[in-house]
């Protein structure tokens, strides 16, 4: 169920009988046809355990199930929207950045500590990205939100990417991430840029970076 970009802040989705999609509650702007919107109490296809994980961390983003036949337009808060096409790989994205995604995708929750151990937990607390990250896997489309637009940066074993944690939006592929420090003598005397922490991503995949350090 591909999304069509109307402009940088709106997308359109074709809803087909027998298929469904999930969207963030309040993201529907307009629709045509016979379409229903139902609050989703189990966090999409992540099941009850995914829902519990996000609730424990107070990081659950309410979703609604969209079904029927017609066309739906989505947008939220005037944020820029970027559409990611998954072809059997996994997207790691913060739940509050999800605008809409195909119901065919398998949704789960990953504990940040599982990537980088204790440093993964530190990353969640320091960057404000939380202790849990949403995963979407399979074949389908995902619409994510960002400030100021998004750029895709390839990640290879020979060329890891360092990203300002506040500019990080999502990543996909076989990627490892860890929090590193860039603390030097200038930071010690108060003359640094303030970007003492960096997110280092290595492996094979893509990282999505927004043109802003502002959180949603």
C-alpha positions as CSV (number, residue, x, y, z in Angstrom):
1,X,0.0,0.0,0.0
2,X,2.3,2.8,-1.2
3,X,2.0,6.4,-0.1
4,X,1.9,9.2,-2.6
5,X,3.6,12.4,-1.6
6,X,1.2,15.4,-2.0
7,X,3.8,17.9,-0.8
8,X,6.6,17.9,1.8
9,X,4.1,17.8,4.7
10,X,1.2,15.7,3.4
11,X,0.8,12.2,2.0
12,X,-2.0,10.2,0.4
13,X,-2.8,6.5,0.9
14,X,-5.0,4.2,-1.1
15,X,-7.1,2.0,1.2
16,X,-8.0,-1.3,-0.4
17,X,-10.6,-3.8,0.9
18,X,-9.0,-6.7,2.8
19,X,-5.9,-4.6,3.6
20,X,-5.2,-2.2,6.4
21,X,-2.8,0.4,7.5
22,X,-1.9,2.0,10.8
23,X,-1.5,5.7,11.5
24,X,-0.8,8.0,14.5
25,X,-4.1,9.1,16.0
26,X,-5.1,12.6,14.9
27,X,-3.0,12.3,11.7
28,X,-6.0,12.0,9.3
29,X,-6.5,15.2,7.4
30,X,-9.2,14.2,4.9
31,X,-10.5,11.1,3.1
32,X,-12.8,10.0,0.3
33,X,-14.8,6.8,0.1
34,X,-16.0,4.2,2.7
35,X,-13.1,4.3,5.2
36,X,-13.2,3.4,8.9
37,X,-10.8,4.6,11.7
38,X,-10.6,2.4,14.8
39,X,-8.4,3.1,17.9
40,X,-5.8,0.4,18.2
41,X,-5.3,-0.9,21.8
42,X,-2.4,-3.4,21.1
43,X,0.1,-1.2,19.4
44,X,-0.4,-2.4,15.9
45,X,1.1,-5.8,15.1
46,X,3.6,-5.6,17.9
47,X,1.1,-7.4,20.1
48,X,0.5,-7.1,23.8
49,X,4.2,-7.4,24.8
50,X,5.2,-4.5,22.5
51,X,2.5,-2.4,24.0
52,X,3.5,-3.3,27.6
53,X,7.1,-2.5,26.8
54,X,6.3,1.0,25.6
55,X,3.8,1.6,28.5
56,X,6.5,0.7,31.0
57,X,8.8,3.2,29.5
58,X,5.9,5.8,29.1
59,X,6.8,5.8,25.3
60,X,3.6,4.5,23.7
61,X,2.3,6.5,20.7
62,X,-1.5,5.9,20.2
63,X,-2.3,4.3,16.8
64,X,-5.5,3.9,14.8
65,X,-6.3,1.1,12.3
66,X,-7.5,2.4,8.9
67,X,-9.6,0.0,6.8
68,X,-12.2,0.1,4.0
69,X,-12.0,1.4,0.5
70,X,-11.0,5.0,-0.5
71,X,-8.2,7.5,-0.2
72,X,-6.9,9.1,3.0
73,X,-4.6,12.1,3.4
74,X,-2.3,12.2,6.4
75,X,-0.2,14.9,8.0
76,X,0.6,15.9,11.6
77,X,1.8,19.1,13.3
78,X,3.1,20.6,10.0
79,X,6.1,18.2,10.2
80,X,8.0,17.2,7.1
81,X,7.2,13.7,5.9
82,X,9.6,11.1,4.4
83,X,8.4,7.8,2.9
84,X,10.6,4.7,3.4
85,X,10.2,1.6,1.2
86,X,11.1,-1.6,3.0
87,X,12.0,-4.6,0.9
88,X,12.4,-7.3,3.5
89,X,14.6,-5.4,5.9
90,X,13.9,-3.7,9.2
91,X,13.4,-0.1,10.1
92,X,14.3,1.2,13.6
93,X,12.4,4.4,14.4
94,X,11.1,6.3,17.4
95,X,7.4,5.6,17.9
96,X,6.5,9.3,18.0
97,X,8.0,9.8,14.5
98,X,5.7,7.3,12.9
99,X,3.0,8.9,10.8
100,X,1.6,5.9,9.0
101,X,2.7,2.4,7.8
102,X,1.4,-0.6,6.0
103,X,-0.5,-3.2,8.0
104,X,1.6,-5.9,6.3
105,X,4.7,-4.9,8.2
106,X,5.6,-6.7,11.5
107,X,5.8,-4.2,14.4
108,X,8.0,-4.9,17.4
109,X,9.8,-3.2,20.2
110,X,13.6,-3.3,20.8
111,X,15.2,-2.5,24.2
112,X,17.9,0.1,23.5
113,X,20.2,-1.7,25.9
114,X,20.4,-4.6,23.5
115,X,22.5,-2.5,21.2
116,X,25.6,-1.3,23.0
117,X,24.7,-2.7,26.4
118,X,24.8,-0.1,29.1
119,X,25.8,2.6,26.5
120,X,22.6,1.9,24.6
121,X,20.6,2.8,27.8
122,X,22.8,5.9,28.3
123,X,22.0,6.9,24.7
124,X,18.3,6.7,25.4
125,X,18.5,8.8,28.5
126,X,21.0,11.4,27.2
127,X,19.4,11.9,23.8
128,X,15.8,11.8,24.9
129,X,15.1,9.0,22.5
130,X,13.8,6.7,25.2
131,X,14.7,3.2,26.3
132,X,12.6,1.5,23.6
133,X,12.7,1.8,19.8
134,X,9.9,0.6,17.4
135,X,10.9,-1.9,14.7
136,X,9.0,-2.4,11.4
137,X,10.0,-5.4,9.3
138,X,8.9,-6.8,5.9
139,X,7.8,-5.4,2.6
140,X,5.8,-2.2,2.6
141,X,5.8,1.6,3.1
142,X,6.5,3.7,6.2
143,X,5.9,7.4,6.5
144,X,8.1,9.1,9.2
145,X,8.0,12.7,10.4
146,X,11.0,15.1,10.8
147,X,11.9,18.7,11.2
148,X,13.2,20.4,8.0
149,X,13.3,17.4,5.7
150,X,15.3,14.2,5.7
151,X,18.5,13.1,4.0
152,X,19.4,9.4,3.5
153,X,23.1,8.5,4.3
154,X,24.4,5.1,3.4
155,X,26.3,3.1,6.0
156,X,29.1,0.6,5.1
157,X,31.7,-1.3,7.2
158,X,34.4,0.9,5.7
159,X,32.5,4.1,6.2
160,X,30.5,4.3,9.5
161,X,28.4,7.4,10.1
162,X,28.5,9.8,13.1
163,X,25.2,11.6,13.7
164,X,24.1,14.2,16.2
165,X,21.6,12.2,18.3
166,X,19.1,15.1,18.1
167,X,19.2,15.0,14.3
168,X,18.7,11.2,14.1
169,X,15.4,10.0,12.7
170,X,15.7,6.3,12.0
171,X,17.8,3.7,10.4
172,X,17.4,0.4,8.5
173,X,19.5,-2.6,7.7
174,X,22.1,-4.6,9.6
175,X,23.4,-1.6,11.7
176,X,25.0,-1.4,15.0
177,X,24.8,1.9,17.0
178,X,26.6,3.2,20.0
179,X,27.0,6.5,21.8
180,X,30.4,8.0,21.6
181,X,31.8,11.2,23.1
182,X,33.7,14.0,21.4
183,X,34.7,15.6,24.6
184,X,37.9,17.6,24.3
185,X,39.7,20.4,26.1
186,X,37.5,23.0,24.5
187,X,34.4,21.4,26.1
188,X,36.2,21.3,29.4
189,X,36.7,25.0,29.4
190,X,33.2,25.8,28.0
191,X,34.3,26.7,24.5
192,X,33.0,23.6,22.7
193,X,30.1,23.4,20.2
194,X,28.0,21.6,22.8
195,X,27.9,18.4,20.6
196,X,29.8,16.3,23.1
197,X,27.8,13.1,22.3
198,X,27.6,11.5,18.8
199,X,25.7,8.5,17.6
200,X,28.0,6.1,15.7
201,X,26.3,3.8,13.2
202,X,28.3,1.0,11.5
203,X,27.5,-2.0,9.3
204,X,25.3,-2.2,6.2
205,X,22.3,0.0,5.8
206,X,20.9,3.6,5.7
207,X,20.5,6.3,8.4
208,X,17.8,9.0,8.1
209,X,18.9,12.4,9.4
210,X,16.7,15.5,9.7
211,X,17.8,19.1,9.0
212,X,17.3,20.1,12.6
213,X,18.3,19.3,16.1
214,X,14.7,19.8,17.3
215,X,12.7,16.9,18.7
216,X,9.1,16.3,17.7
